[in-house]
Amino acid sequence: MKGALTRFRVMAYVVGVFLLLLVVAMVLKYAADMGGAMKVVGPVHGFLYAIYLVISVDLALKLRWSIKGTLLVLLAGTVPFLSFWAERKVVEKTAQGVPL
């Protein structure tokens, strides 16, 4: 279970950082007409988010999270800064032995 939690933590941070990069790329695209960054960051974030989903579901199954808790963690990778918060909550709850 420790390995699954570590994988989740790493992916939560990676997806969070790439989501912030995606927001910057979107601003550049629409405010400065510089769409090149979107062509790179968009697909990379999408790929990493898919990995985040698989790793999160794996952890949810191992820790027997509720469906609501699982869905909230899965959606955390779509809102800037939320994946960082979700990662902290998952680590806290796991350390306490409380399922989401």
DSSP file with accessible surface (Angstrom, degrees, kcal/mol):
  #  RESIDUE AA STRUCTURE BP1 BP2  ACC     N-H-->O    O-->H-N    N-H-->O    O-->H-N    TCO  KAPPA ALPHA  PHI   PSI    X-CA   Y-CA   Z-CA
    1    1 A M     >        0   0  128      0, 0.0     4,-2.3     0, 0.0     5,-0.2   0.000 360.0 360.0 360.0 -31.6    0.0    0.0    0.0
    2    2 A K  H  >  +     0   0  173      1,-0.2     4,-2.4     2,-0.2     5,-0.2   0.900 360.0  51.2 -62.0 -39.0    2.9    2.3    0.7
    3    3 A G  H  > S+     0   0   37      2,-0.2     4,-2.6     1,-0.2    -1,-0.2   0.906 109.1  50.0 -65.3 -40.9    4.0    2.0   -3.0
    4    4 A A  H  > S+     0   0    1      2,-0.2     4,-2.3     1,-0.2    -1,-0.2   0.899 111.4  49.1 -64.6 -39.4    0.5    2.9   -4.2
    5    5 A L  H  X S+     0   0   30     -4,-2.3     4,-2.7     2,-0.2    -2,-0.2   0.917 111.1  49.7 -66.9 -40.7    0.4    5.9   -2.0
    6    6 A T  H  X S+     0   0   73     -4,-2.4     4,-2.5     2,-0.2     5,-0.2   0.924 110.6  49.7 -64.2 -43.7    3.8    7.1   -3.1
    7    7 A R  H  X S+     0   0  111     -4,-2.6     4,-2.5     1,-0.2     5,-0.2   0.918 111.8  49.5 -60.0 -43.0    2.8    6.7   -6.8
    8    8 A F  H  X S+     0   0    0     -4,-2.3     4,-2.7     2,-0.2    -2,-0.2   0.928 110.1  50.3 -61.7 -45.7   -0.3    8.7   -6.1
    9    9 A R  H  X S+     0   0   94     -4,-2.7     4,-1.9     2,-0.2    -2,-0.2   0.926 112.1  47.0 -60.6 -44.8    1.6   11.5   -4.3
   10   10 A V  H  X S+     0   0   82     -4,-2.5     4,-2.7     1,-0.2    -1,-0.2   0.951 114.6  45.9 -62.9 -47.5    4.1   11.8   -7.2
   11   11 A M  H  X S+     0   0   21     -4,-2.5     4,-2.9     1,-0.2     5,-0.3   0.861 107.9  57.3 -67.3 -33.5    1.4   11.9   -9.8
   12   12 A A  H  X S+     0   0    0     -4,-2.7     4,-2.1    -5,-0.2    -1,-0.2   0.935 112.3  41.9 -61.7 -43.2   -0.8   14.4   -7.9
   13   13 A Y  H  X S+     0   0   99     -4,-1.9     4,-2.6    -5,-0.2     5,-0.2   0.928 115.3  49.0 -69.0 -43.9    2.1   16.8   -7.9
   14   14 A V  H  X S+     0   0   48     -4,-2.7     4,-2.6     2,-0.2     5,-0.2   0.942 114.2  45.2 -62.4 -46.2    3.1   16.2  -11.5
   15   15 A V  H  X S+     0   0    0     -4,-2.9     4,-2.3     1,-0.2    -1,-0.2   0.908 112.5  52.7 -65.1 -39.0   -0.5   16.6  -12.7
   16   16 A G  H  X S+     0   0    1     -4,-2.1     4,-2.0    -5,-0.3    65,-0.2   0.929 110.8  46.2 -61.9 -43.9   -0.9   19.7  -10.6
   17   17 A V  H  X S+     0   0   71     -4,-2.6     4,-2.4     1,-0.2    -2,-0.2   0.935 113.6  48.3 -65.5 -44.3    2.3   21.3  -12.0
   18   18 A F  H  X S+     0   0   58     -4,-2.6     4,-2.2     1,-0.2    -1,-0.2   0.844 108.3  55.0 -68.3 -29.5    1.3   20.4  -15.6
   19   19 A L  H  X S+     0   0   13     -4,-2.3     4,-2.1     2,-0.2    -1,-0.2   0.914 108.3  48.5 -67.6 -39.2   -2.2   21.8  -15.0
   20   20 A L  H  X S+     0   0   49     -4,-2.0     4,-2.2     1,-0.2    -2,-0.2   0.913 111.2  50.3 -65.2 -39.8   -0.7   25.1  -13.9
   21   21 A L  H  X S+     0   0   81     -4,-2.4     4,-2.7     1,-0.2    -2,-0.2   0.882 108.0  54.3 -62.9 -36.5    1.5   25.1  -17.0
   22   22 A L  H  X S+     0   0   26     -4,-2.2     4,-2.4     2,-0.2    -2,-0.2   0.900 106.3  51.1 -64.6 -39.7   -1.6   24.4  -19.1
   23   23 A V  H  X S+     0   0   60     -4,-2.1     4,-2.3     2,-0.2    -2,-0.2   0.931 111.4  47.8 -63.3 -43.2   -3.3   27.5  -17.6
   24   24 A V  H  X S+     0   0   84     -4,-2.2     4,-2.5     1,-0.2    -2,-0.2   0.926 111.4  50.9 -62.5 -43.0   -0.2   29.6  -18.5
   25   25 A A  H  X S+     0   0    2     -4,-2.7     4,-2.4     1,-0.2    13,-0.3   0.885 109.0  51.3 -62.8 -38.3   -0.2   28.1  -22.0
   26   26 A M  H  X S+     0   0   82     -4,-2.4     4,-2.6     2,-0.2     5,-0.3   0.905 109.2  50.0 -66.1 -40.6   -3.9   28.9  -22.4
   27   27 A V  H  X>S+     0   0   87     -4,-2.3     4,-2.9     1,-0.2     5,-0.7   0.929 111.8  48.6 -62.2 -44.1   -3.3   32.5  -21.3
   28   28 A L  H  X5S+     0   0   64     -4,-2.5     6,-2.2     1,-0.2     4,-1.3   0.899 112.1  49.9 -62.0 -39.7   -0.4   32.7  -23.8
   29   29 A K  H  X5S+     0   0   77     -4,-2.4     4,-0.5     4,-0.2    -2,-0.2   0.937 122.3  29.1 -65.1 -48.2   -2.6   31.3  -26.6
   30   30 A Y  H  <5S+     0   0  165     -4,-2.6    -2,-0.2     2,-0.1    -3,-0.2   0.794 128.7  37.2 -89.8 -26.4   -5.6   33.6  -26.1
   31   31 A A  H  <5S+     0   0   84     -4,-2.9    -3,-0.2    -5,-0.3    -2,-0.2   0.814 132.7  22.3 -93.6 -32.8   -4.0   36.7  -24.8
   32   32 A A  H  <<S-     0   0   52     -4,-1.3    -3,-0.2    -5,-0.7    -2,-0.1   0.305  98.0-120.4-118.1   5.8   -0.7   36.8  -26.8
   33   33 A D     <  +     0   0  149     -4,-0.5     2,-0.5    -6,-0.2    -4,-0.2   0.871  69.0 135.5  54.6  41.4   -1.7   34.6  -29.8
   34   34 A M        +     0   0  109     -6,-2.2     3,-0.5    -9,-0.1     4,-0.3  -0.811  18.5 162.8-119.4  86.5    1.1   32.2  -28.9
   35   35 A G     >  +     0   0   26     -2,-0.5     4,-1.2     1,-0.2     3,-0.2   0.442  48.5  94.3 -87.6   0.4   -0.5   28.7  -29.3
   36   36 A G  H  > S+     0   0   47      1,-0.2     4,-0.7     2,-0.2     3,-0.3   0.880  82.1  53.5 -62.0 -38.6    2.7   26.7  -29.5
   37   37 A A  H >> S+     0   0   38     -3,-0.5     4,-3.1     1,-0.2     3,-0.8   0.876 103.9  56.7 -66.3 -35.0    2.9   25.9  -25.8
   38   38 A M  H 3> S+     0   0   39    -13,-0.3     4,-1.6    -4,-0.3    -1,-0.2   0.858  99.5  59.8 -63.7 -34.3   -0.7   24.5  -25.9
   39   39 A K  H 3< S+     0   0  170     -4,-1.2    -1,-0.2    -3,-0.3    -2,-0.2   0.759 118.1  30.1 -66.3 -24.5    0.3   22.1  -28.6
   40   40 A V  H <X S+     0   0   96     -3,-0.8     4,-1.6    -4,-0.7    -2,-0.2   0.863 123.5  42.5 -97.7 -52.6    2.9   20.6  -26.2
   41   41 A V  H  X S+     0   0   22     -4,-3.1     4,-2.9     1,-0.2     5,-0.3   0.872 107.8  60.3 -69.1 -37.5    1.5   21.1  -22.7
   42   42 A G  H  X S+     0   0   21     -4,-1.6     4,-2.4    -5,-0.4    -1,-0.2   0.959 109.7  38.6 -57.9 -56.5   -2.1   20.1  -23.5
   43   43 A P  H  > S+     0   0   86      0, 0.0     4,-2.5     0, 0.0    -1,-0.2   0.888 115.9  53.5 -64.3 -35.2   -1.4   16.5  -24.7
   44   44 A V  H  X S+     0   0   55     -4,-1.6     4,-2.7     2,-0.2     5,-0.2   0.943 110.4  46.6 -64.9 -45.3    1.3   16.0  -22.0
   45   45 A H  H  X S+     0   0   18     -4,-2.9     4,-2.9     1,-0.2     5,-0.2   0.923 111.6  52.1 -61.8 -42.3   -1.2   17.0  -19.3
   46   46 A G  H  X S+     0   0   39     -4,-2.4     4,-1.9    -5,-0.3    -2,-0.2   0.922 111.5  46.1 -59.8 -44.3   -3.9   14.8  -20.8
   47   47 A F  H  X S+     0   0  139     -4,-2.5     4,-1.8     2,-0.2    -2,-0.2   0.937 114.9  46.6 -63.9 -46.1   -1.6   11.8  -20.8
   48   48 A L  H  X S+     0   0   27     -4,-2.7     4,-2.6     1,-0.2    -2,-0.2   0.874 109.4  54.8 -66.4 -35.1   -0.4   12.4  -17.3
   49   49 A Y  H  X S+     0   0   44     -4,-2.9     4,-2.4    -5,-0.2    -1,-0.2   0.898 105.1  53.5 -65.3 -37.5   -3.9   12.9  -16.1
   50   50 A A  H  X S+     0   0   49     -4,-1.9     4,-2.0     2,-0.2    -1,-0.2   0.914 110.0  47.1 -62.7 -41.4   -4.9    9.5  -17.5
   51   51 A I  H  X S+     0   0   56     -4,-1.8     4,-2.7     2,-0.2     5,-0.3   0.918 109.7  54.2 -64.4 -41.9   -2.0    8.0  -15.5
   52   52 A Y  H  X S+     0   0    0     -4,-2.6     4,-2.7     1,-0.2    -2,-0.2   0.903 106.9  52.1 -57.8 -41.5   -3.2    9.9  -12.4
   53   53 A L  H  X S+     0   0   53     -4,-2.4     4,-2.5     2,-0.2     5,-0.2   0.934 110.8  46.1 -62.1 -46.4   -6.7    8.4  -12.9
   54   54 A V  H  X S+     0   0  104     -4,-2.0     4,-2.4     2,-0.2    -2,-0.2   0.935 115.2  46.2 -63.7 -44.9   -5.4    4.9  -13.0
   55   55 A I  H  X S+     0   0   23     -4,-2.7     4,-2.4     1,-0.2    -1,-0.2   0.899 112.7  50.7 -66.8 -38.2   -3.1    5.3  -10.0
   56   56 A S  H  X S+     0   0    0     -4,-2.7     4,-2.8    -5,-0.3    -1,-0.2   0.913 110.7  48.1 -66.9 -42.1   -5.9    7.0   -8.0
   57   57 A V  H  X S+     0   0   60     -4,-2.5     4,-2.5     2,-0.2     5,-0.2   0.915 110.2  53.2 -65.3 -40.1   -8.4    4.2   -8.7
   58   58 A D  H  X S+     0   0   50     -4,-2.4     4,-2.1    -5,-0.2    -2,-0.2   0.948 112.4  44.0 -58.4 -46.6   -5.7    1.7   -7.8
   59   59 A L  H  X S+     0   0    0     -4,-2.4     4,-2.5     1,-0.2    -2,-0.2   0.906 111.3  54.4 -65.6 -40.8   -5.2    3.4   -4.4
   60   60 A A  H  X>S+     0   0    5     -4,-2.8     5,-2.1     1,-0.2     4,-0.7   0.898 109.7  47.2 -61.0 -40.9   -8.9    3.9   -3.9
   61   61 A L  H  <5S+     0   0  130     -4,-2.5     3,-0.4     3,-0.2    -1,-0.2   0.907 113.2  48.0 -67.3 -40.4   -9.5    0.2   -4.4
   62   62 A K  H  <5S+     0   0  100     -4,-2.1    -2,-0.2     1,-0.2    -1,-0.2   0.862 119.8  37.8 -68.4 -35.9   -6.7   -0.7   -2.0
   63   63 A L  H  <5S-     0   0   32     -4,-2.5    -1,-0.2    -5,-0.2    -2,-0.2   0.403 107.1-125.2 -96.7   0.4   -7.8    1.7    0.7
   64   64 A R  T  <5 -     0   0  210     -4,-0.7    -3,-0.2    -3,-0.4    -4,-0.1   0.925  39.8-175.7  56.8  52.9  -11.5    1.0    0.1
   65   65 A W      < -     0   0   22     -5,-2.1    -1,-0.1    -6,-0.1     2,-0.0  -0.386  28.7-103.1 -71.9 158.2  -12.5    4.6   -0.5
   66   66 A S     >  -     0   0   56     34,-2.6     4,-2.5     1,-0.1     5,-0.2  -0.325  30.4-111.7 -72.5 163.3  -16.2    5.6   -1.0
   67   67 A I  H  > S+     0   0  139      2,-0.2     4,-2.8     1,-0.2     5,-0.2   0.921 119.2  51.8 -63.1 -41.8  -17.3    6.3   -4.5
   68   68 A K  H  > S+     0   0  157      2,-0.2     4,-2.3     1,-0.2    -1,-0.2   0.938 111.1  46.5 -61.0 -47.4  -17.8   10.0   -3.6
   69   69 A G  H  > S+     0   0   10     31,-0.3     4,-2.1     1,-0.2    -1,-0.2   0.906 113.0  50.2 -61.3 -41.7  -14.3   10.3   -2.2
   70   70 A T  H  X S+     0   0   22     -4,-2.5     4,-2.6     1,-0.2    -2,-0.2   0.940 110.7  48.5 -63.0 -47.0  -12.8    8.5   -5.2
   71   71 A L  H  X S+     0   0   94     -4,-2.8     4,-2.4     1,-0.2    -1,-0.2   0.892 110.2  51.9 -62.6 -39.1  -14.6   10.8   -7.6
   72   72 A L  H  X S+     0   0  103     -4,-2.3     4,-0.9    -5,-0.2    -1,-0.2   0.917 111.3  46.8 -64.5 -40.9  -13.5   13.9   -5.8
   73   73 A V  H  < S+     0   0    9     -4,-2.1     3,-0.5     1,-0.2     4,-0.4   0.908 111.6  51.7 -66.9 -39.1   -9.9   12.8   -5.9
   74   74 A L  H >< S+     0   0   26     -4,-2.6     3,-0.9     1,-0.2    -2,-0.2   0.902 110.4  48.1 -64.2 -39.5  -10.2   12.0   -9.6
   75   75 A L  H >< S+     0   0   99     -4,-2.4     3,-2.1     1,-0.2     4,-0.4   0.677  90.6  83.0 -74.7 -15.4  -11.6   15.4  -10.3
   76   76 A A  G >< S+     0   0    1     -4,-0.9     3,-0.8    -3,-0.5     7,-0.6   0.768  81.1  64.1 -61.3 -24.3   -8.9   17.1   -8.4
   77   77 A G  G <  S+     0   0    0     -3,-0.9    -1,-0.3    -4,-0.4    -2,-0.1   0.456  97.7  56.9 -79.2   2.0   -6.6   16.9  -11.4
   78   78 A T  G <  S+     0   0   71     -3,-2.1    -1,-0.2     1,-0.1    -2,-0.2   0.495  95.2  67.6-109.6  -6.4   -8.9   19.2  -13.4
   79   79 A V  S X> S-     0   0   69     -3,-0.8     3,-1.7    -4,-0.4     4,-0.7  -0.970  92.4-107.6-117.9 124.3   -8.9   22.2  -11.1
   80   80 A P  T 34 S+     0   0   53      0, 0.0   -64,-0.1     0, 0.0    -2,-0.1  -0.202 100.1   2.2 -52.4 137.1   -5.7   24.3  -10.6
   81   81 A F  T 3> S+     0   0  136    -65,-0.2     4,-1.4     1,-0.1     3,-0.3   0.149 104.8 100.9  72.8 -15.3   -4.1   23.8   -7.2
   82   82 A L  H <> S+     0   0   59     -3,-1.7     4,-2.9     1,-0.2     5,-0.2   0.851  72.6  59.7 -71.2 -30.4   -6.7   21.2   -6.1
   83   83 A S  H  X S+     0   0    0     -4,-0.7     4,-2.2    -7,-0.6    -1,-0.2   0.867 103.7  52.6 -66.6 -31.4   -4.5   18.2   -6.7
   84   84 A F  H  > S+     0   0   43     -3,-0.3     4,-1.8     2,-0.2    -1,-0.2   0.928 112.3  44.6 -66.8 -43.7   -2.0   19.5   -4.2
   85   85 A W  H  X S+     0   0  155     -4,-1.4     4,-2.3     2,-0.2    -2,-0.2   0.913 112.9  50.9 -65.4 -43.9   -4.8   19.9   -1.6
   86   86 A A  H  X S+     0   0    6     -4,-2.9     4,-2.8     1,-0.2     5,-0.2   0.897 107.0  54.4 -62.9 -39.4   -6.2   16.5   -2.4
   87   87 A E  H  X S+     0   0    0     -4,-2.2     4,-2.3    -5,-0.2    -1,-0.2   0.930 109.2  47.9 -60.5 -44.6   -2.8   14.9   -2.1
   88   88 A R  H  X S+     0   0   98     -4,-1.8     4,-2.5     1,-0.2    -1,-0.2   0.919 112.7  48.5 -61.9 -44.5   -2.4   16.4    1.4
   89   89 A K  H  X S+     0   0   73     -4,-2.3     4,-2.8     2,-0.2     5,-0.3   0.910 110.9  50.2 -64.2 -42.4   -5.9   15.2    2.5
   90   90 A V  H  X S+     0   0    1     -4,-2.8     4,-2.5     2,-0.2     5,-0.2   0.931 112.3  47.3 -62.4 -43.9   -5.3   11.6    1.1
   91   91 A V  H  X S+     0   0   25     -4,-2.3     4,-2.5    -5,-0.2    -2,-0.2   0.932 113.9  47.6 -64.5 -43.7   -2.0   11.4    3.0
   92   92 A E  H  X S+     0   0   83     -4,-2.5     4,-1.8     2,-0.2    -2,-0.2   0.940 114.7  44.9 -61.5 -49.5   -3.6   12.7    6.3
   93   93 A K  H  X>S+     0   0   73     -4,-2.8     5,-2.5     1,-0.2     4,-0.7   0.887 113.4  50.6 -64.2 -38.4   -6.6   10.4    6.0
   94   94 A T  H ><5S+     0   0   33     -4,-2.5     3,-0.7    -5,-0.3    -1,-0.2   0.916 108.9  51.1 -66.7 -40.8   -4.4    7.4    5.2
   95   95 A A  H 3<5S+     0   0   88     -4,-2.5    -1,-0.2     1,-0.3    -2,-0.2   0.863 112.6  46.9 -64.1 -33.8   -2.1    8.1    8.1
   96   96 A Q  H 3<5S-     0   0  130     -4,-1.8    -1,-0.3    -5,-0.2    -2,-0.2   0.581 112.7-121.4 -81.2 -12.9   -5.1    8.3   10.4
   97   97 A G  T <<5 +     0   0   64     -3,-0.7    -3,-0.2    -4,-0.7    -2,-0.1   0.704  67.1 137.7  77.9  20.9   -6.5    5.1    8.9
   98   98 A V      < -     0   0   63     -5,-2.5    -1,-0.3    -6,-0.2    -2,-0.2  -0.867  49.4-133.9-102.3 125.0   -9.7    6.8    7.9
   99   99 A P              0   0   77      0, 0.0   -34,-0.1     0, 0.0   -35,-0.1  -0.403 360.0 360.0 -73.7 155.2  -11.1    6.0    4.4
  100  100 A L              0   0   45    -37,-0.1   -34,-2.6   -34,-0.1   -31,-0.3  -0.429 360.0 360.0 -76.3 360.0  -12.2    8.8    2.1
